[in-house]
Amino acid sequence: MSALLAACLPLAPVAAHAQYHHMLSTITLDASTGNVLSQDNPDLQRYPASLTKLMTLYLTFKALKAGQISLDTAVPVSIHAASMEPSKLGLVPGSYFTVQQAVLGLVTKSANDAACALGELLGGGDEDAFADLMTRQAHALGMNATTFRNASGLPDPEQVTTARDLALLTRHLLIDFPDQYHWFSVPSFVFRGRMVMNHDPMLRIYPGADGLKTGYTLEAGRNLVTSAVRGNVRLVGVVLGAWSNTQRSNVMASLLDDGFRQEGVPVDAAPRIDTPDDSDELLAAAAASHHRSSYAARHAGRKSHSPAAGVALASAHGANRRGSKLRGASVHLVVAKPAAAHATSHAKHAKSPRHRA
């Protein structure tokens, strides 16, 4: 009983940390052994931006494996989820979409509305409860320098991680859910009549790269986690705090090249990578908000959430939803029709404009 009560206590808040402008945090490791091949400031606490979604996906895959949800389970879209700032799918409050569509929205467009809706589903209707679950899962994996406050990675000064922790999470994604890893290499999918492209440039420019995730906010800089395989060697690389997409891509390519050389895998000399800034990132920068002041108002009197909410799922959400098919490298989906308006408004979560995660 004492252990149960301790588990229900709210997590202690983490103080905001400076983000070490113009200082990178990087790490490269062998995915099979976990051996670190290179590291530079790997334990500085940084803002994860959309790399947060790796944990959202980890918990989604965990719920899928446990049979608590399926890819066809319907995800309700609340006002809170629909209000998320770009990048987003443009979900409408009161509608539904499937878990598979949510996963694809996260791995391709890094959709914040999809991440929030998925977090609410897995958190029993409450994104804060899901964030507590995310942090507890992180600590259970050994990510002891990580705290999550939302499902998307949108700015929150208490949401911090390290390059080392993200490498550990990525390795767990590969080892714990090998049958789900393929989602990270999907180049595009069709959502409600439009093509949604994958943001990750490494899939196109680095031989052997097959996922995982980009991230960006003004405060975090440009972040990237990549896994690449050549021969029998799979590496994981993390770059946090780059100040351009080109730098981010070049640093990652260099880390992976050096790692493969250390592992005895031949690497051909590659030209310098020039990666244009993503248009959604430029839009987000233009719409920069005072999220720190809104954070104080938003979290005044923040209530604690019991992890007992865990993965409280409404089984009815999975009814009457149509399936999907993988066709080659792209994913074409039959979109669920909007349902009756979702009752929960989540007005307490009203947010001012933010940056793209």
N, C-alpha and C positions, 0 to 999 in steps of 0.2 A: 504493500500500500504506500509506503514512504517513497518507493521508487516511482510509482505512478504519479504521486503528488509532485515530486521533483520534476518529472517530465512535463507536467502541465504548467510549470512556472514560466512566465514570459522570459524570453531571452534578454540578457542585459544589452542595452544599446551600445553601439560601437561609435566612438568619437570619429568625426570627419578627419580625414587625413589629406595633407597636401598631395597634389598629383604630380609633383616632380616634373615640371614643364621642361621639355627638351631633354628628358632623360628616359631612355628606353629600359624596359624590363623584359628580358627574354630567357627562354630555356628550351633546350632540345633534349629529348630522351628517346631511348629505344622502347617502343611500345610493348614488346614481348617481355623484356627483362625489367623494365623500369629504370635502367641505368641512365644517369644523367650524362649527356655527351658534351653539353656546353651550357653555361648560364651566365647571366649578367643582371644584377639587381633582381633576382628572382623572388625575393621575399618582401619587397616593398609593397605595401598595400595600395592598390590602385582601384579606380572605378572600372567595373567590367563592361559597362555599356551593354550591347546586345549579346555579348558572350554569356550574360546571365541566362539567356535562353537555352544554353546547353544543359543547365540544371532543370529548367522547365521540361525539356525533352527527356532528360534522364528519368524524372518522376513519371512522365507520360509512358515511357517504355516500361517502367516498373509496373505501372497499373495495367498495361496491356498484357505483360507476362503473367501477372497474377489473375487475369481474367476479370478484373474489376471494370474494365471498359473494353471496347473493341474499336477497330478503325471506323466502323459505321455508327458508333455512338454519336448522338446529336449533341452539339455544344450550344447552349443558349447564349445569346448575345445581350448583355445588360447595357444600360445607358453608360455605366462606368467603363465597360470594355470598349464600346463604340466611341467614347470620347478621347481615347488615346491619340497622342500626336503621331505624325508619320515617323517612320515608314509604316503603312497600314494597308489592309485589304479593303477598307471602306465598308466594314460590317455595319448593318442597320440594327438598332435596338429592337428587340422583340423577335428577331429572326433566329434561325438556327443554321449551323453548318456542321460538318462532320469532324471527328477527331483526325481523320486522314487529311482533310483539307487544312486543319489547324497545323498539323505537323509540317505539311508542305509550305504553308505560309511562313512558318518560322525558319525553315532551312533555306528558302529561296529569297523571299523579299524581306525577311526579318520583321514580320508584321507585328506591331505592338498591340493592335486590337485583338488579333488572334491569340497572342501569348496571354493577354489578360483574361480573355474568355476561357481559355484552356486552364489557366490557373484557378479561376473561379470554380470551374467544374470539379477540379481535383481537390480544391480547398473547401468543398461544401458550400459554395456560393460566396466565399469571402477570399479576396486576393491576399489580405493580410495574413489570414490563417495559412494560406498556401505558402507565403513567404517564410513563415515560421517553419513549416514543414521542409522547405528548401534548405534552410539553414541547418536544421537538425540532420537532414540527409548529408549535407556537406560535411558536417563534423563527424558523422558516422563513417564517412569515406576517408577521414584524415585531413580534410580541408579546414584546419583549425584557425586559419587567418581570414576566413570568408564569412561574411554576413550578407544575407539577401533580404531585401525589403519589398520587392515586387517581382512579377513574373517576366517582365519585358526587358529590364535594364535601363528604363528611363531614369533620369537623374534623381538620386537620393543620396545625400552626403553620408548616410550610414551604410550604404550598400558598397562593400569593398571586398576585394579578393587579391590574390597574388598570381604571378605567372606560374609559380610552382603548383599552387592549388588547382589552377585551370588545367595544367598538364596532367595532374592526377585525375581530375574529373574526366578528361578526354580519354585517358587510358581505361578508366572504368566503363565509359560508354562503349569502347571497343571490346573489352573483355566480357562485360556483363550482358550486353545486348548485341552480339555479333549479327543477329538476324535483322536488326533494325538499322544498322549503320548505313545501309545502301541509300537511305533517304538523303543523306548529306551530299550525295553526288548528283542528285536530280538537277539538271540544268534549267528546267522550266516546267510549269504546269498551267493548265487552263482553268481559270476561276471565273465563273459567271460570264463567260464569253470573251474574256481577255487573257492574253498570255502574260504570265508572271515569270520574270527571269530571275535566275540566281545571281546574287550580288557578289559571290566569292570569285575573285579574279584568278586565284591559284588553280582552280579547276581547268582554266583555259590556258594558262601560261606556264605551269610547272609540270613537267613529265612525272607521272606517278602520283600526283596529288588527287585525292578522291574525297575531300571534305576537310573542314567542318564549317567554320563560322567567322564572319566579320563582325565588327562592332564599332560604333562611333557616337560620341557626344563631344561637345566643345570641351568639357572638363576632362574627359578621359583621353582625348586624342583618338587616333585610329588604332584599333586593336584587331588581332587576327589569331586564330588557332587553326592549324593545318595538320593533317596527317597525310603522309605519302608513303608509298610502298614501291620498292624496286627489288627484284629478285625475291629473296625470302626475308628481307629486312623491312620493317615498318617503323617509321619515325613519327614522333609528335613534336610540333614546334609551336611556341607561343611568343607573340610580339605584342607588347602593350605600350601605348603612349607615342606612337609614331605621329609625325606632324603632316604627313601627306600619304596618299594611297601608294604613290610610287615608292616612297621610302619603306613603307610597310611591306610591300611586295618584295622589294629587293633584299631587305633584311631577312625576311622569311626564306627566300630562295637561297641566300648565303648560308643561313643556319642549317637548312636541310642538306645542301651540298656538302658542307663540312661534316655533318653527321654521317652521311652515307660514306664519305671517304674514311672516317674513323672506323666504320663497320666493314671496310674492305670492299665497298661497292664502287665500281668505276663511275666517275662523274665527268661529263663533257663540259668544257667551258661554255658558259651561256652569256648571251648579250644582256646588257642592262635592261631591266623591265621598266616600261613607262605605263603606269596605270592611271587613267584619268579619274578625277574625283567623281564619285557617284552623284547623279543629279539630286537624288533624295537627300544626300548629305548636305549639298549646297543649299537646298531648300530649308533644311533643318537649321543650318547656320544662320540663314537670313531671318528665321523666325525665332532667334535666340530669346529665351525668356528669363525672368528673375525667379528661377525655380527654387533658389535657396530661401527666399522670403515666403514663397508659396508653401514650401516644405514645412516651415514653422507653423503656419496656419493649418495646414492639412493634418499635421500630426499632433496638434495640441490635444492633450487628453487621449492620446492613442491608447486604445484598449488592448489588453492582452488577449491572445487567442489560445485556446487549448489545442495541443496537437491531436487531441482525441477526435477532432474534426477529420483529421487525417485525409483519407481519400473517400469522403462521403459523397456517394454518387447516386443520382436519381436514375434508376434503371429505365424509367419511362422515356428518358431522352433518347434512348437507342431505338425506339419503335418507329416503324414506317420510314426508315431512311434507306436510300438506295446506295448500291455499292459503287466501286470504282475499278478502273483497270489500268495496269501498267502497259504502255505500248512503247517499246523501245526505250529510249532514254528519257522521253518526256512522259508526263502523267496527264491523262485526260480524265476529267471528273464529271460525273453526273451530279449537279448541285441540288442539295436539298431545298425544297420550297419553304419560304418563310412561314413560320407558325404564328400562333396568336401572340400578342405582345407579351414580352417577359415581364413579370410583375415587379421584380425587384429593381428599383431605380438606382440604388447605391448613391444617393445624393450626398451622403457623408464623404464620398470620395471625389467630389468635384475638384478638378485640377485646372490650373492655368496652363497656357501653351508651354510645351517643352521641346527639347531637342529630340531628334531621331536617335534611337538606340542602336 
